[in-house]
């Protein structure tokens, strides 16, 4: 009787330790993808500043959200603004999804957060060059709320794509037995959530542009 109790306690202790290890590994993965986003933001900002981009070169262009950050942007209508905001992040999530379905796609998942960070950093730097000190407030109102939600979607998508691609690789290359059908359903569900998050972020940005563009971009 005492021996059984000891075994149960030992088994419970091992399960608790395993759960802690899994949570730590998961946290490290998310932190890694967050660091990649930040590295991309830094890269994009440095590139725009070092490339000698001028205010006159940015005006009237659609590069780095310049078409969304203008006094005429609100006249495009809510739906048009939301679609323009949604497309870049949705494209990256789609690419991440496709890479996750490839047995050799997992290394390329690291590129997704870097690309998003680079685009965001370049956009913010471009806005600052174009509008000066007021550009900081514009970024705070028009870019940051949308970016915070989209970053979450990009990080989750990249991590899930990395994980699923590795699992496919183990099944094909190592012969590991896994129920990929159930895992694929979960995979699609998580990506659907990522698309919803990106859509919410785009709606927030479109509303911000409509509400504040005439005040801060005139």
C-alpha positions in Angstrom: 0.0 0.0 0.0 2.8 2.4 1.0 4.7 1.4 -2.1 1.7 2.3 -4.3 1.4 5.7 -2.7 5.1 6.3 -3.3 4.7 5.4 -6.9 1.7 7.7 -7.3 3.5 10.6 -5.7 6.6 10.0 -7.9 4.4 9.8 -11.0 2.6 13.0 -10.1 5.9 14.8 -9.4 7.3 13.7 -12.8 4.1 14.9 -14.6 4.4 18.3 -12.8 8.0 18.7 -13.8 7.2 17.7 -17.4 4.4 20.3 -17.5 6.8 23.0 -16.3 9.4 22.0 -18.9 6.8 22.2 -21.7 5.6 25.7 -20.5 9.2 26.9 -20.3 9.9 25.6 -23.8 6.7 27.3 -25.1 7.6 30.6 -23.5 11.1 30.4 -25.0 9.7 29.9 -28.5 7.3 32.8 -28.2 10.1 35.0 -26.8 12.3 34.0 -29.7 9.7 35.0 -32.3 9.1 38.3 -30.4 12.9 39.0 -30.5 12.8 38.4 -34.3 9.9 40.9 -34.7 11.9 43.5 -32.7 15.0 42.8 -34.8 13.0 43.4 -37.9 11.6 46.7 -36.6 15.2 47.8 -35.8 16.4 46.7 -39.2 13.5 48.5 -41.1 14.1 51.7 -39.1 17.9 51.7 -39.7 17.4 51.0 -43.4 15.1 53.9 -44.0 17.3 56.3 -42.0 20.5 55.1 -43.6 19.1 55.1 -47.2 18.6 58.8 -47.1 14.9 58.7 -47.8 13.5 62.3 -48.0 10.1 63.8 -47.1 9.5 64.7 -50.7 10.3 61.2 -51.9 7.6 59.8 -49.6 4.8 62.2 -50.3 2.3 60.8 -52.8 3.7 57.3 -52.7 2.0 54.1 -51.4 5.1 52.7 -49.8 5.3 51.9 -46.1 1.6 52.9 -45.4 2.0 56.4 -46.9 -1.3 55.9 -48.7 -3.0 55.2 -45.4 -1.3 58.1 -43.6 -2.7 61.1 -45.5 -5.4 63.6 -45.1 -7.3 62.1 -48.0 -7.2 58.6 -46.6 -10.5 58.8 -44.8 -12.3 59.6 -48.0 -11.4 56.1 -49.3 -14.1 54.6 -47.0 -13.9 52.2 -44.1 -14.0 49.0 -46.1 -11.2 50.1 -48.4 -9.0 51.2 -45.5 -9.6 48.0 -43.6 -8.7 45.9 -46.7 -5.5 47.8 -47.4 -4.5 47.4 -43.7 -5.4 43.7 -43.6 -3.7 42.6 -46.8 0.0 42.7 -45.7 -0.5 40.9 -42.5 -2.9 38.4 -44.0 -0.4 37.6 -46.8 2.3 36.8 -44.2 -0.1 34.6 -42.2 -1.0 32.8 -45.5 2.7 32.2 -46.2 3.3 31.0 -42.7 0.3 28.6 -43.1 1.7 27.1 -46.3 5.2 26.8 -44.8 3.7 24.9 -41.9 2.3 22.3 -44.3 5.8 21.5 -45.7 8.2 19.1 -44.0 11.1 21.4 -44.7 9.2 24.7 -44.1 10.0 25.1 -40.4 13.3 27.0 -40.8 11.6 29.6 -43.0 9.0 30.4 -40.3 11.7 32.5 -38.6 11.6 34.9 -41.6 7.9 35.8 -41.2 8.2 37.8 -38.0 11.4 39.5 -39.3 9.6 40.6 -42.5 6.6 42.0 -40.5 9.0 43.8 -38.1 11.0 45.2 -41.0 7.9 46.5 -42.7 6.5 48.0 -39.5 9.9 49.6 -38.6 10.3 51.1 -42.1 6.7 52.4 -42.0 7.2 54.1 -38.6 10.6 55.6 -39.7 9.1 56.9 -42.9 6.2 58.5 -41.1 8.7 60.2 -38.7 10.7 61.5 -41.7 7.6 62.8 -43.4 5.9 64.5 -40.5 8.7 65.2 -38.0 7.9 65.2 -34.3 4.2 64.9 -35.1 5.0 61.5 -36.7 5.5 60.0 -33.2 1.9 60.9 -32.3 0.7 59.6 -35.7 2.5 56.3 -35.1 1.0 56.1 -31.6 -2.5 56.5 -33.0 -2.4 54.9 -36.4 0.3 52.2 -36.3 0.9 51.0 -32.7 -2.7 49.8 -31.8 -2.9 47.7 -35.0 0.7 46.5 -34.8 0.3 45.2 -31.2 -2.6 42.9 -32.2 -1.0 41.9 -35.5 2.3 41.1 -33.8 0.4 38.6 -31.6 -1.2 37.0 -34.7 2.2 36.8 -36.5 4.0 35.3 -33.6 1.3 32.7 -33.0 1.1 31.8 -36.7 4.9 31.5 -37.0 5.1 29.3 -33.9 2.3 27.1 -35.0 3.7 26.8 -38.5 7.1 25.9 -37.1 5.6 23.3 -34.8 3.4 21.6 -37.4 6.1 21.5 -40.0 8.4 19.8 -37.5 5.8 17.3 -36.7 5.3 16.5 -40.4 9.0 16.2 -40.8 9.2 13.7 -37.9 6.4 11.6 -39.5 8.0 11.5 -43.0 11.7 11.4 -42.2 11.7 9.5 -38.9 8.6 7.4 -39.2 7.1 8.8 -35.9 3.5 7.8 -35.5 1.1 10.8 -35.0 -2.5 11.5 -35.8 -2.0 14.3 -38.3 -5.7 14.6 -39.1 -6.6 15.8 -35.6 -3.5 17.9 -35.4 -4.4 19.5 -38.8 -7.8 20.5 -37.6 -6.3 22.2 -34.6 -3.7 23.8 -36.8 -6.4 25.3 -39.1 -8.4 26.5 -36.1 -5.4 28.4 -34.7 -4.7 30.0 -38.0 -8.3 31.0 -38.3 -7.9 32.8 -34.9 -4.7 34.5 -36.3 -6.7 35.8 -39.3 -9.5 37.1 -37.0 -6.9 38.9 -34.9 -5.4 40.5 -38.0 -8.9 41.5 -39.2 -9.6 43.1 -35.8 -6.3 45.0 -36.0 -7.2 46.3 -39.5 -10.6 47.4 -38.3 -9.0 49.4 -35.5 -6.6 51.0 -37.8 -9.3 51.9 -40.3 -11.4 53.5 -37.5 -8.4 55.4 -36.3 -7.7 56.8 -39.7 -11.3 57.9 -40.2 -11.5 59.5 -36.8 -8.2 61.3 -36.6 -6.8 61.7 -40.1 -8.3 65.2 -40.6 -7.0 66.3 -37.2 -3.4 65.1 -37.4 -2.8 64.7 -41.1 -4.1 68.0 -42.4 
